[in-house]
Amino acid sequence: MLRYMGAVRRELADGAEREGEGASIEGLIIAHEATDRLRYAAGEVPSVDLQVYDVDFRLHPEPSGS
């Protein structure tokens, strides 16, 4: 994550900073489950947010029309 944030800052955001715009680089980790290890790691980097997703869907048979 930090490698990508560093690349964005170096390749994209530096140009904006030179033109007087403050560039803020933030990271987002999206996971199905947040383990303690992941929470500890994400919690140490103020500009990285951790979000957990839920997936809920149902399948229904569709008539074939034959």
C-alpha positions in Angstrom: 0.0 0.0 0.0 2.7 2.5 1.0 4.7 1.7 -2.2 1.7 2.7 -4.3 1.0 5.8 -2.3 4.6 6.8 -2.7 4.5 6.3 -6.4 1.3 8.4 -6.7 3.0 11.2 -4.7 6.1 11.1 -6.7 4.6 10.7 -10.2 1.3 12.6 -9.9 1.1 14.7 -6.8 4.4 16.5 -7.0 3.3 18.4 -10.1 0.3 19.7 -8.3 2.4 20.8 -5.3 4.7 22.7 -7.6 1.8 24.6 -8.9 0.7 25.6 -5.4 -2.0 23.0 -4.8 -1.6 20.9 -1.6 -1.7 17.2 -2.7 -3.1 14.8 -0.1 -2.5 11.1 -0.8 -4.7 8.7 1.0 -5.0 4.9 0.9 -8.0 2.6 1.2 -7.9 -1.0 2.2 -11.1 -2.9 1.4 -11.3 -6.4 2.9 -14.0 -9.0 3.4 -12.7 -9.6 6.9 -10.5 -7.3 9.1 -8.1 -9.3 11.2 -6.3 -7.9 14.2 -3.1 -7.9 12.2 -4.7 -5.8 9.5 -6.3 -3.4 12.0 -3.0 -2.9 13.7 -1.1 -2.2 10.5 -3.8 0.1 9.0 -4.1 1.9 12.4 -0.4 3.0 12.2 -0.8 5.0 9.0 -3.1 8.0 9.5 -3.7 8.4 5.8 -4.9 4.8 5.3 -8.5 3.8 5.9 -9.8 0.3 6.4 -13.3 -0.7 5.3 -15.0 -4.1 5.4 -17.5 -5.2 2.8 -20.4 -7.6 2.9 -21.8 -9.4 -0.1 -25.4 -10.7 0.0 -27.1 -12.0 -3.2 -29.6 -14.7 -4.1 -29.9 -16.7 -7.3 -33.3 -17.5 -8.9 -34.0 -19.9 -11.8 -34.9 -18.0 -14.9 -37.4 -19.7 -17.3 -35.6 -20.5 -20.6 -38.6 -19.5 -22.7 -38.6 -22.9 -24.6 
